[in-house]
Amino acid sequence: MSDLLERLRTEFPAEALITDPDVTASYAHDMASFCEAGTPAVVVLPRTVEQVQHVMRTATALRVPVVPQGARTGLSGAANASDGCIVLSLVKMDRILEISPVDRIAVVEPGVINAVLSRAVNEHGLYYPPDPSSWETCTIGGNIGTASGGLCCVKYGVTAEYVLGLEVVLADGRLLTTGRRTAKGVAGYDLTRLFVGSEGSLGIVVKAVLALKPQPPQQLVLAAEFPSAAAACDAVCRIMERGHTPSLLELMDRTTVRAVNELASMGLPETTEALLLCAFDTPDPAADLAAVGALCTAAGATEVVPADNPAESELLLQARRMSLTALETVKSATMIDDVCVPRSRLGAMLEGTAAIAEEYGLTIGVCSHAGDGNTHPVVCFDHTDPDESRRARESFDAIMALGLELGGTITGEHGVGVLKKEWLARELGETGIELQRGIKAAFDPLGLLNPGKLF
């Protein structure tokens, strides 16, 4: 420990090294439940690439594990500390280095907050689409590490589709540049995409080149009330089958709607079994909403209400963004699942989740990026009750098993971390895991980067 601190102090001021146990404990874990976290030896807050390189050279020399972190808003334990590790918090590397309207790119450091970047590029008439629900607090580096999604993915795609290039500090301290700044580029293996979603297990992202789009018109949102989740999912299938491209297509079940109302008195219809939100940012969104409204009615919607203006639309979106926070108030703890299935199986996923909730005697609310088939079942439970905690964990596993049975994946955007290691092995199979471990060994032969995550 003393040798570690002495070496780190050669490149860091005192305020950038945190060893107070009461403070380092706050860096030990992200927002996931049921995920073990160790006690870090030190938390390091670099501001430069050279400082990150110094950390990794020191870690390699002393064989000390390193856990990279952003804002710790993750939901899989991917940012959890291991005993005796260096927690490498990148939140102080928060500069937007460049915004180019001609090349339609932004160059940023990993600690830039998603919403801060979004607002900055808006001033140039540009748009950075990935918008996780935690966009006001999560960082671009964290988004890259977990390949985050968001509400607009149905039209614009996920984080991986906007990362053109990276600068990455490798486990031994070398600096690697991947990708490009150009609109096209196919030189060599696509190492950039390999780092996206790697959860800090292959290297430390210290700079990112991100693709931008022209800022679209303000979107208008439609809310459709359904008597069942199956009817709402039928509407989703009709919307996609007819070739519509909404900028957002979100679903909230009855439990979620009631939780949001209880938390914020949003006035959402509590008589609904499922509330579908659909938005368009096209030149004539009202016409698109009218067409989708007719499809919702044909699928059994009991009420269809299009917003008249962007302010009403934003109010509905705030209700959706509030879903996870609201469900956290139902009981003392939550487990947030992240299972993605083919759109055609979305109804079966929601019906199966409801059956699991009944089987285990638990409250499970579901909010979903319905246009992607990405569901977020939230298991609400009393963490002080051992039996209820056991049932919560078992129901979580049952939901993931259901997702795989329906041809889905164990995570669409939250990542694997600690929480889903066992399930990653089931999804990828023996050969897949063997190859993944081989890739890890090529980049990090000593196994120092974020050990114990993924597999």
N, C-alpha and C positions, 0 to 999 in steps of 0.2 A: 504493500500500500504506500509506504513512504517513498519507495523508488518510483512508483507510478506517478505520484503527485510531483515529485521533484522534476521528472522529465516533462510533464505537462506544463509546469510553471515556467519553463524556458521559453514558451511561446504564448502563454496566456496570462492576462492580468488576473489578479486575485478574484475580482467579481465574476469572472467567467468560469470559475471552478467552484462547484457547490459540493460540500461534504457534510453539512449539517444533516443528521439523520432525519430530523423532523421535516426538512425541506426536500431532501432526496426521496423521501417516502411518497411525496406527491407526484413524483415522476415515475413511479414504479409500474404504473398500469394505465391502460386506456379505459374505455367505457364498457368493456365486455364483462358479462357475468360468468362465473364458473371457470375462470382462467387463472392459473397460478402465476404469481409474480414474485421475483426474488428481490434482494436488497442490493441496490447498486453501490459500487465503491465510490463513485464520483459522478456528478452530472456536469457535462462540459457544454458551454454555449459559444461555439465559434462564430466569428463574423466574416472570415475569409476562407478561400479555398485552401490556402497554405496551412491554415490552422487545422482544417479537417485532415489534410495530409499528415500533419504532425501527429494527430491523434492516432491515425491508422498505423503509422510507422512505429509509434510507441506501443500500441496494442500488439502489433506483430512481434516486436522485440521481446515483450514481456509475456506474450501468449495470454492476453486479457481479452475477453469477449466484448464486443461493442454492439449496443442496441441503438439504432437510429430512431429518432422520434420527430414528429411534427407537433400538431396541436393536441394529440392524444384523443381525438374524437372517434377513433376507430372502434369497431364493434366485434372484433375477433381475437383480441389479445395480441395482435401482431406487434404492438409497441411495448409490450410488457418487459420489464427488466428481468435479467437473470442474476443470480447471486454473484457479487464481486465484479460486475460488469462496469464498463464505461457507458453511461447513457449519453448519447450524442444528440443533444437537442438543437435542431437547426432553425428554430424560430427567429433567431437574431439575424439570419441571412435572409432579409426580407425586402430586397431592392428589386424594383422593376427596372431592368437595365436598358430596355429598348422597346419601343412600339413602332412598327413600320407599316403605315397604311398602304404603301406600294407593294411590299412583299407579303403583306397580311400576316405578319408574325409578331409575337412578343417574346422577348428574352428575359427570363426571370430567375431569381434565386429561389431555393426551395421553401423558404419561410414566408413567401408572399401569401396572404390570405386570398382565398378564391374570390370573395365578393369585392375585395379591393382591386384585384386585377380586372374583374368584370366591369367595374365602374370606370376604371382608368381607360380601358379600350373603348368603352362607349363614348367617351369624349372625342374620340377620333372617328366616330361613325362605324366602329367595329364591334364585334361580338365574340366573346369566348363562351361557347355553349355549355360545357359540363358544369352542372349546378347541384352538387349534393345537398341534401336537406340541411346539412351543417355548414353551408357555404359562407356564412358570416364569421365562422371561426376556424374552419379547416384550412390547411395549407396546400399549396400546389404540390409540394414534395410528398405530402401524405397522400394526396389524390393519385399521384403517379405510383407511389408504392403499393397502393391497393387497387389500382385501376378503377377508380371511383366512377359512378354513374351519376344519375340525377333525374329530375323530373322531365327534362327535355330530350332524353335519349331516344325516344320513339322516332323523332325526326332527325336529330343531329348527332346521335351516337355518343359514345363514352369517351373517357379521358384518353384512352390508347389511340384513338383516331385523331387526336390533336397534338400529340407529342412527335415533333419532327426530328429533334435531336437532343442529345444530353451531353453534359460533362459529368463524369462519374469518378469519384475517388475509389480506387480498388482496395482490397484488403491489405495489400502491402504498401499502400500510399501512392502508387502511381496514379497519374491522371489520364483517363481515357475519354476521348471524344467520339461520340457515335452520331450517326444520322447526318442531317443536313439543314440548310436554310432554304433550299430550293423547293419549288412546287413538285418536282420529280426527282427521283434518285433511287437506283437499285444496285449500288455498288456493294458487293459483299453480302454476308449474312446480315439480317436485320437485328442487330444487337439492341437497338433502341427499344423495339417491342419486347425484347426479352427482359429488359429491366422494368418495364411497366408491369406492375402487378407482382413483382418479385419480393415485395415486403421487406426491402432492405437486406435481403439475404445474399445479394451478389455484389453490391457496391453502394456507395453513398452518392446520391444525386446532389450535385452542387450548382447546377445550372440547367435550364431547360429552354429549348426553342419550341414555342407553341404556335400552332396554326390558328388563325382567326378568320372569321367570316364577316361579310357586311352586316351591319345591324339591321335586323328585320323590322317590319312595322310592329307596333304594339299589338299584342295578342288579345283576343276576346275569348272568354271562357263560357262554356255551357255546363250546367249542372243537371243531371238526370237522376231521378229517384226510381228505384226498382223494388219490387216486392220480394226478390230473392237474388242471391249472389249469382245463381245460374243464369238468370235473365240478364243481369248486367254483363256477364261474360259472353253471353250470346250477342249482345250489342257490340262488344269489342270485336268479336269475330266478323260481324257484319260490316263494321266500319273499315277494318283492314281488308276484307275481301273485296269491297267495292273500290279499293284503290285510294282511299283518302290518306292524307299524310298530315295528321294533326301535330302540332308542336308539343302537345302534352296530352296524355290519356291515362288518367289516374283513377284508382278505385279505393273507396273507404267502406269497410263493412259497418254493420250496425254498432258493434262495440266501439269502434274507433270514432264514429260520428258522435256517439253519446259522451265519450271521454273528452273530445274536443269541446263540445258544448259545456260540459261540466267545468272544464278548465277556464274557458274564455268567453262563455256566453255568446257563441258565434251565431246562434239562431239557425243552425243547420236542422234539417227535418228529421226529428228523432223517430218518426214512424217508418223510416226507410230501413230496408234490410241491406241495401247497398247503394252507395252514392257514387256515380260516375262523373268525373270532370273531364271535359274535352276542350282543347283550345286550338285555335288557328292563328298564325301570324302572317297570313296571306294578304294580298292587296284587298280582297273582299271577304273578310272573315265572317261577316254576318251571313252571307250566302252559304258558306261552308258549314257553319253551325246549323243553319236551317236544314241542310241535307242530312247532317248527322243526327239532328233532333228527330227527323222522320224515321231514321233507322232505329233509334232508341225506342220510339213509340211502337214500332213494329215488333221490337223484341220484348215488349211488355212494360215499358216505363210508365209509371203512374203519373209522373209530372216531369216536364222538360222546361228548364228555365235558362234562356241565354242571357248573359250579362249585357247590359246596354252600353257599358263604357269600360275603359281600362281600370278605373278605380274599383268598380264592382268585381271585375275579374281578379284583381290583386287580392281582394278580400277573400275570395274563394281559395286562391292559391295559398294564402296565409294559413287557412284552416288545414289544408293538406300538409303544409310544411310543419305544422304544429302537432301532427298525428303522433309521432313517437314520444314527444314530450308529454302529451296528454295521457297516453297509455302508461307512462311511467308513474302517473299519480294514482292509478287504479289499485295497485298493491305496492309493497315496500321494495320490490325488485322486479326486473324484467329480463328475459332472454329474447334477443331480437334475432330472428332467423332471417335468412336471405336466400331463398330458393327460387331459381328461375326455371320455368318450364316452357315448352312450346305454347304459343298463344292458344292453339286449338285445345290444349289441355288445362287451360286456366280455370275453367269451371270445375273440373274434377279436382284440381288442387285446392280450391277454396272449400268445396264440399267435404273433401277428405280432412282438411284442417279442422273444420267444424266438428266432424265426427271424433277426431282426436281430442279436441277440447272437452267434449262430452264424456269420452271414455276415461280421461284422467281427472275429471272434475275440476277443470281450470278455466279461467278466463283467458281467451286467446283472441286478441284483436288483429285484424289483417288490413294493412294498407299496401297498395300495390302499384307499381309502374305497369299498369295493365297492358299498355301498348307493346311492352317488351316481354310480357309473361313473367316479370320479375316481382315475386311476392315477398312481403315482409311480415310474416306472422310473428306477433309479439306475445310471448308467454308471460302473463302477469302472475306473480306468486309472492307469498310471505317468506322472506329469506330466514326468518327466525323459527319457522316451522320445518323441522327436518323432513317430515313426510311430504309436505307440499313442495319443498325444494327437490326432493327425489323425483316426485311426479313431474315437476317442471323439466328436469333434465331428461327424463324418459320421453316426455312429449316432444321435446326438441328433437331428439333422435328419430322419433316416429315421423315427424314432419319432413326431415331430410330424407329418410327412407322413402317416403311417399313421393318426394320430388324426383328421386332417381327412378322409381318405378314408372313415373309418367314421362320418362325420357328427358328429364331436366338435369340441372347441375346444382351442386351444393352451395354455390355462391355466384351471384351475378355481378356483385359490385363491392361487397364488404371484405372479401378476402378470406383466407384460411386461418392464419395466425396460429394460436394455440387451440382455439375452440373446435376447429374442424379437421385437425390432423388425421384422425382416424377415418373420417369420411372422405378426405382427399384420396387416401390409399384405396378406398372402395371404388371411388369414381374412376381413377386412372388405371388401376390394376397394377400387377406386379412389374410388368415390363415398363409401363409408364413411370412408375416411381423410381425404378432403377435408372432410367435415363435422366430424370429430373435430378437425382442425387449426383449423377455424373457431371451434369452442367454446374451444379453448385460447387463440386470439388474443383472444377477447372478454374472458377473465379475466386474461390475461397478455400484453398487446400488445407488450411489449418482450422477451418470451421469456426472462425471468430465472429462472423457477421450474423447478428440476430439468431444465435443458436436456439434450437428447440422449436423453431417455427416451421410451418408447412409440413415437414415430415421428419 
